[in-house]
């Protein structure tokens, strides 16, 4: 996730405290074994108090650890929700762009139809004027006057009537087309409005999901900082306990040595009077050996079972090109909604100033370089090749691997490019960079497909 919890630093300070406590215990043992005025041996009360303090500190660390684990679970869930919302937003944005393009085309068609109708009307008006106006300048009248005999007059009159009827029919057809184009333009505007509303709703959902993720990350970071403080307090409590136990053991050893010396002391006047008893061996003590915490849990590296392979053999040249293209982008920032078939780009809020890729943008670019179109969202990439599935045990370089919330493909929220050797190249999440990671499975692993063109 890009955040370190400072465990190494705390481990170092904790080790320093324990070593300091060990030094203090040694000093106490030496001090009480050197002859001096008799001291009252500390009882169980200081040790019990130190033990209670250590136990309370350990309980607080355990409690904050459980809270942090829950918070991290909320972070993971919020991240998946934000990625799903991003996929939905990209789908709605593409639909909105398509609706706008269709509306622009319909508006242009309506304008052309209106212009044709205007020209047709002008021609009909001109024809009517020339046909029925009196005077030698009227082409229709001139044609009738210049007829050579009744037969030609009738023929020319029929032709003029047919021409006029044809122009009226054309005008009627143009009127119908103009109305149809106007209706199509109106419908396109309605579709654009609906697409705008859907895109705005998806953008709102995405913003809310991103806000939830940011909030969850902040809460987890606050708990991690609190745990660091409590672990330091626990180390201090353990050091105090070690000191109390060491002081108690040293006092007990001194008391035992004094009692032994008195028992073995010779009677007055004995030749052994004044001889010094050998110093007793230092009592066993010091810090107990600690067992390093278990890493615990599964690494998630075991492939799931129950999925079959329906895809054929991969295209070697396309795979090599796609893998090389994806690996060439390593180190580039993750950008919400960024990247596509042509390469990296600036993303959508909050990454409008981040030039890079999101997960599906990276895989789309990789396969576009190989001449294969796979779609722009992770769910689309799975759906397009849903009949070319790959079992987890059969993964090969170039396969696309997916993670989702449920069995429905619309819940897919992440895609990566398998590059072989148990490794994937992917754009993980906001704040991260394109990188190579170990392949993981787990309960959110959705499946894999093999693009073959």
C-alpha positions in Angstrom: 0.0 0.0 0.0 3.1 2.2 0.0 2.9 2.9 3.8 5.4 1.6 6.3 4.3 1.1 9.9 7.7 1.8 11.3 8.1 -1.7 12.7 11.8 -1.8 12.1 12.3 1.5 13.9 10.2 0.4 16.8 11.9 -3.0 17.0 15.2 -1.1 17.2 14.0 1.1 20.1 12.4 -1.8 21.8 15.7 -3.8 21.6 17.6 -0.8 23.0 15.2 -0.7 25.9 15.5 -4.4 26.6 19.3 -4.2 26.4 19.2 -1.2 28.7 17.0 -3.2 31.1 19.5 -6.1 31.0 22.3 -3.7 31.8 20.3 -2.3 34.7 19.7 -5.9 36.0 23.4 -6.7 35.9 24.2 -3.5 37.8 21.6 -4.3 40.4 23.1 -7.8 40.9 26.6 -6.5 41.2 25.5 -3.8 43.6 23.7 -6.1 46.0 26.5 -8.6 46.0 29.1 -6.0 47.1 29.4 -6.0 50.9 27.6 -3.0 52.3 24.8 -2.1 54.7 22.0 -4.6 54.9 19.0 -3.7 52.6 15.5 -4.9 52.8 14.8 -7.3 50.0 12.0 -6.1 47.7 8.9 -8.2 48.0 6.6 -9.4 45.4 4.7 -6.1 45.2 7.0 -4.3 42.8 7.3 -7.3 40.5 3.5 -7.8 40.6 2.9 -4.1 39.8 5.4 -4.3 36.9 3.8 -7.5 35.7 0.4 -5.9 35.8 1.7 -2.8 33.9 3.3 -5.0 31.2 0.1 -7.1 30.8 -2.0 -4.0 30.5 0.4 -2.6 27.8 0.3 -5.9 26.0 -3.5 -5.9 26.0 -3.6 -2.4 24.6 -1.2 -3.4 21.8 -3.3 -6.5 21.0 -6.5 -4.4 21.0 -5.1 -1.7 18.7 -3.7 -4.5 16.5 -7.2 -6.0 16.1 -8.6 -2.5 15.4 -5.9 -2.0 12.8 -6.7 -5.3 11.1 -10.3 -4.3 10.9 -9.4 -0.9 9.5 -7.2 -2.5 6.9 -10.1 -4.7 5.9 -12.2 -1.6 5.4 -9.4 0.0 3.4 -9.3 -3.1 1.1 -13.1 -3.1 0.7 -13.2 0.6 0.0 -10.4 0.2 -2.6 -12.3 -2.5 -4.4 -15.5 -0.4 -4.3 -13.7 2.5 -5.8 -12.2 0.4 -8.6 -15.6 -1.0 -9.4 -17.1 2.5 -9.4 -14.3 3.6 -11.8 -15.2 0.8 -14.2 -18.8 1.8 -14.1 -17.9 5.5 -14.7 -15.7 4.6 -17.7 -18.6 2.6 -19.2 -21.0 5.6 -18.7 -18.5 8.1 -20.0 -18.0 6.0 -23.2 -21.8 5.8 -23.6 -22.1 9.6 -23.1 -19.4 10.3 -25.7 -21.2 8.0 -28.1 -24.5 9.7 -27.5 -23.0 13.1 -28.1 -21.4 11.9 -31.4 -24.8 10.5 -32.5 -26.5 13.7 -31.6 -24.0 15.8 -33.5 -24.5 13.6 -36.6 -28.3 13.8 -36.3 -28.2 17.6 -36.0 -26.0 17.9 -39.1 -28.5 15.6 -41.0 -31.4 17.8 -39.9 -29.6 20.9 -41.0 -28.9 19.4 -44.5 -32.6 18.3 -44.8 -33.8 21.8 -43.9 -31.5 23.3 -46.5 -32.7 20.8 -49.2 -36.3 21.6 -48.3 -35.6 25.3 -48.7 -34.0 24.8 -52.1 -36.9 22.6 -53.2 -39.5 25.2 -52.2 -37.6 27.9 -54.0 -37.5 25.9 -57.2 -41.3 25.1 -57.0 -42.0 28.8 -56.4 -39.8 29.8 -59.4 -41.4 27.2 -61.6 -44.9 28.2 -60.7 -44.1 31.8 -61.4 -42.6 31.0 -64.8 -45.5 28.8 -65.7 -48.4 30.9 -64.8 -47.3 34.5 -65.1 -48.3 36.2 -68.3 -45.7 37.8 -70.5 -43.2 36.7 -73.0 -40.5 36.4 -70.4 -42.4 33.4 -68.7 -40.8 30.2 -70.0 -44.1 28.2 -69.6 -46.2 30.7 -71.4 -43.6 31.1 -74.1 -43.6 27.4 -74.7 -47.4 27.4 -75.2 -47.5 30.4 -77.4 -44.7 29.1 -79.7 -46.4 25.8 -80.2 -47.0 24.8 -83.9 -50.5 23.7 -83.9 -53.0 22.2 -81.5 -51.2 18.9 -81.1 -47.9 20.4 -80.0 -49.8 22.8 -77.7 -51.5 19.9 -75.9 -48.2 18.0 -75.7 -46.3 21.0 -74.2 -49.1 21.7 -71.7 -49.0 18.1 -70.5 -45.2 18.3 -70.1 -45.5 21.5 -68.1 -48.2 19.9 -65.9 -46.0 16.8 -65.3 -43.0 18.9 -64.4 -45.0 20.9 -62.0 -46.5 17.8 -60.4 -43.0 16.3 -60.1 -41.7 19.3 -58.3 -44.6 19.2 -55.9 -43.9 15.5 -55.2 -40.2 16.3 -54.6 -41.2 19.1 -52.2 -43.5 16.8 -50.3 -40.8 14.2 -50.0 -38.3 16.8 -48.8 -40.8 18.0 -46.2 -41.2 14.4 -44.8 -37.4 14.0 -44.7 -36.9 17.3 -43.0 -39.5 16.3 -40.3 -37.8 12.9 -39.8 -34.4 14.5 -39.5 -35.7 17.0 -37.0 -37.4 14.2 -35.0 -34.1 12.2 -35.0 -32.2 15.3 -33.8 -34.7 15.8 -31.0 -34.4 12.1 -30.0 -30.6 12.4 -30.0 -30.7 15.4 -27.7 -32.9 13.4 -25.3 -30.4 10.5 -25.4 -27.5 12.9 -24.7 -29.4 14.3 -21.7 -30.0 10.8 -20.4 -26.3 9.9 -21.0 -25.2 13.1 -19.3 -27.3 12.3 -16.3 -26.0 8.7 -16.1 -22.4 9.9 -16.5 -22.9 12.4 -13.7 -24.4 9.8 -11.4 -21.5 7.5 -12.1 -19.1 10.3 -11.4 -20.8 11.0 -8.1 -20.7 7.4 -7.1 -17.0 7.3 -8.0 -16.3 10.4 -6.0 -18.1 9.0 -3.0 -16.2 5.7 -3.3 -12.9 7.5 -3.6 -13.8 9.6 -0.5 -14.5 6.4 1.5 -11.2 4.9 0.5 -9.3 8.1 1.5 -11.1 8.2 4.8 -10.4 4.5 5.5 -6.8 5.0 4.7 -6.6 7.9 7.1 -8.2 5.9 9.9 -5.8 3.0 9.3 -2.8 5.3 9.3 -4.0 6.9 12.6 -4.3 3.5 14.2 -0.9 2.4 12.9 0.6 5.5 14.5 -1.2 4.8 17.8 0.0 1.2 17.7 3.6 2.4 17.3 3.2 4.5 20.5 1.7 1.6 22.4 4.4 -0.8 21.3 7.0 1.6 22.7 5.0 1.8 25.9 5.0 -2.0 26.0 8.8 -2.2 25.6 9.2 0.3 28.5 6.9 -1.8 30.6 8.8 -5.0 29.8 12.0 -3.2 30.7 10.6 -2.2 34.1 9.4 -5.7 34.7 12.9 -7.1 33.9 14.4 -4.6 36.3 12.1 -5.5 39.1 12.6 -9.2 38.6 16.4 -8.7 38.5 16.3 -6.6 41.7 14.2 -9.2 43.5 16.5 -12.0 42.4 19.6 -10.1 43.4 18.2 -9.3 46.8 17.2 -12.9 47.3 20.6 -14.1 46.4 22.2 -11.6 48.8 20.0 -12.7 51.6 20.8 -16.3 50.9 24.5 -15.6 50.9 24.3 -13.7 54.2 22.4 -16.5 55.8 24.9 -19.1 54.5 27.8 -17.0 55.8 26.3 -16.8 59.2 25.7 -20.5 59.4 29.2 -21.3 58.3 30.9 -18.7 60.6 33.5 -20.4 63.1 33.2 -20.0 66.8 35.1 -17.0 68.3 38.8 -17.7 68.4 38.7 -20.3 65.6 41.6 -20.2 63.2 39.0 -19.7 60.4 37.7 -16.5 61.9 37.9 -13.6 59.6 38.2 -15.7 56.5 35.9 -14.6 53.7 33.4 -17.0 52.2 33.5 -17.3 48.5 31.0 -15.2 46.7 28.0 -17.1 45.6 27.4 -17.6 41.9 25.2 -15.0 40.4 21.6 -16.2 40.2 20.2 -17.2 36.8 18.3 -14.3 35.3 18.3 -11.8 32.5 15.9 -11.4 29.7 14.1 -14.5 28.6 14.6 -15.5 25.0 11.8 -14.2 22.8 10.3 -16.1 19.9 9.9 -14.0 16.7 6.3 -13.5 15.8 4.9 -15.9 13.2 4.2 -14.4 9.9 0.9 -16.2 10.0 -1.8 -16.6 7.3 -1.6 -17.7 3.8 0.4 -15.9 1.1 -2.4 -16.5 -1.3 0.0 -18.0 -3.8 -1.8 -21.4 -4.2 -3.9 -21.5 -7.4 -7.6 -22.1 -6.9 -9.2 -25.3 -8.3 -12.3 -25.9 -10.3 -11.7 -23.7 -13.3 -11.0 -25.1 -16.7 -9.0 -24.0 -19.7 -10.9 -23.4 -22.9 -8.4 -21.1 -24.6 -6.0 -22.3 -27.3 -2.3 -21.8 -27.4 -1.2 -18.2 -27.1 0.2 -16.3 -30.1 3.9 -16.1 -29.3 4.7 -12.9 -31.2 1.7 -11.0 -29.8 2.5 -12.2 -26.2 6.1 -11.1 -26.5 5.0 -7.7 -27.8 2.3 -7.2 -25.1 4.6 -8.3 -22.2 7.4 -6.0 -23.4 5.0 -3.1 -23.8 3.6 -3.5 -20.3 7.0 -4.0 -18.7 8.3 -0.8 -20.5 5.8 1.2 -18.5 7.1 0.1 -15.1 7.6 3.0 -12.7 4.9 5.2 -14.4 2.3 6.4 -11.9 -1.1 4.9 -11.4 -3.8 7.3 -12.6 -7.5 6.9 -12.1 -9.1 6.4 -15.6 -5.7 7.1 -17.2 -4.1 5.4 -20.2 -5.5 3.4 -23.1 -4.6 2.0 -26.4 -2.4 4.9 -27.4 -0.4 5.1 -24.1 -0.5 6.9 -20.8 -2.7 9.9 -20.2 -4.0 12.2 -17.5 -6.7 10.6 -15.4 -9.9 11.7 -13.8 -10.4 13.3 -10.4 -8.5 13.0 -8.1 -5.7 12.2 -10.6 -6.4 14.9 -13.2 -2.7 16.0 -12.9 -1.3 12.4 -12.9 0.0 11.1 -16.2 -0.1 7.4 -16.2 -2.3 4.2 -16.4 -5.0 2.5 -14.4 -5.1 -1.3 -14.4 -7.2 -1.8 -17.5 -5.6 1.1 -19.4 -2.2 -0.6 -19.0 -3.4 -4.0 -20.4 -5.3 -2.3 -23.2 -2.1 -0.5 -24.2 0.0 -3.6 -24.0 -2.2 -5.6 -26.4 -2.9 -2.6 -28.6 0.9 -2.6 -29.3 0.5 -6.2 -30.4 -2.4 -5.3 -32.7 -5.2 -6.9 -30.6 -8.1 -4.8 -29.3 -9.3 -6.0 -25.9 -11.5 -3.1 -24.7 -11.0 -0.3 -22.2 -12.3 -1.7 -18.9 -11.4 -4.8 -16.9 -14.9 -6.2 -17.1 -15.0 -5.6 -20.9 -11.7 -7.3 -21.3 -12.9 -10.4 -19.5 -16.2 -10.5 -21.3 -14.7 -10.1 -24.7 -12.6 -13.3 -24.1 -14.9 -15.1 -21.8 -14.9 -18.2 -24.1 -11.1 -18.3 -23.9 -10.6 -19.0 -20.2 -7.5 -20.3 -18.6 -7.2 -22.5 -15.4 -5.0 -21.0 -12.7 -2.6 -24.0 -13.1 -2.3 -23.4 -16.9 -1.4 -19.7 -16.8 1.1 -18.6 -19.5 2.7 -15.3 -20.3 0.3 -12.9 -21.9 -2.8 -14.2 -20.0 -5.0 -11.6 -18.4 -5.9 -12.3 -14.7 -8.8 -10.7 -12.9 -10.1 -10.1 -9.4 -13.8 -9.5 -8.5 -16.2 -9.2 -5.6 -18.7 -11.8 -6.7 -19.3 -14.4 -9.5 -20.9 -11.6 -11.7 -18.4 -10.2 -14.2 -19.6 -6.7 -13.5 -18.0 -7.0 -10.0 -14.5 -7.3 -11.5 -12.3 -4.5 -10.2 -8.7 -5.3 -11.2 -6.8 -6.8 -14.1 -3.1 -7.7 -14.5 -0.9 -9.2 -17.2 0.7 -12.5 -16.3 4.3 -12.5 -17.5 5.4 -16.0 -16.3 7.4 -17.3 -13.4 4.5 -16.5 -11.0 4.8 -12.8 -11.7 2.3 -10.2 -13.1 2.8 -6.6 -14.3 0.0 -4.3 -13.3 -1.0 -0.8 -12.2 -2.1 -1.5 -8.6 -3.8 1.5 -7.1 -3.8 5.3 -6.7 -0.5 6.5 -5.2 1.4 3.4 -6.6 3.3 2.8 -9.8 3.2 0.3 -12.6 5.3 -2.6 -11.3 5.9 -6.3 -11.3 4.4 -8.3 -8.4 4.1 -11.9 -7.3 0.9 -13.5 -8.6 -1.7 -13.9 -5.9 -5.1 -15.7 -5.8 -7.3 -15.8 -2.7 -11.1 -15.5 -2.4 -11.3 -12.5 -4.7 -9.5 -14.1 -7.6 -12.0 -14.2 -10.5 -10.2 -16.0 -13.3 -8.1 -15.6 -16.4 -8.5 -15.3 -20.2 -6.2 -15.5 -23.1 -6.5 -12.8 -25.8 -5.8 -14.3 -29.2 -7.1 -11.6 -31.5 
